[in-house]
């Protein structure tokens, strides 16, 4: 990641941190909570397992891990520090450990985690392969890598309506709620330009 890329993404998420959770609920009509719950269920975490939530933001997935696996060790890592500050201030903020980290160079040893989970990470890294290599590196043999992301709408009857939501509704609401129209133009555009679920799954499998 170049300094310019890193600074742009860090700055953007830092600016929208105070209203990030609210906007996620509005953009997804509240479905993001069930998506995160599903991610954790798919990670097959041992009762006292070690879990890394990378690109944790305000900690939604990390807190869901803690809810489902109260005896697990949970680390929430992100390189946008204002996002983590918001997460730490939540009532559950002290139930996970927080780590400032770049997904392309994780400051963590090999083979230590039973699961690595993430939400909306791969759309925002300039090198998916390096991010994947880092996650496989820190996973124990047999560990699970589970990621949540958005992708271009499928070619069906809903596609025009989803495109309207992405291109017009989200930027407008984002400007009203967060005051940052550029961030909420970037986020939908990155979805439209991202890989299909099948292509991302193939990339993860290697």
Buried (B, 14 or more C-beta within 10 A) or exposed (E): BEEEEBEBBBEBBBBBBBBBBEBBEBBEEEEBEEBBBEBBEBBEBEEEBBBBBBBBBBBBBBBBBBEEBEEBBBBBBBBBBBBBBBBBEBEEBEBBEBBEBBBBEBEBEEEBBBBBBBBBBBBBBEEBEBBBEBBBBBBBEEBBBBBBBBBBBEEEEEEEEBBEBBBEBBBEBBBEBBEBEEBBBBBBBBBBEBBEEEEBEEEBEE
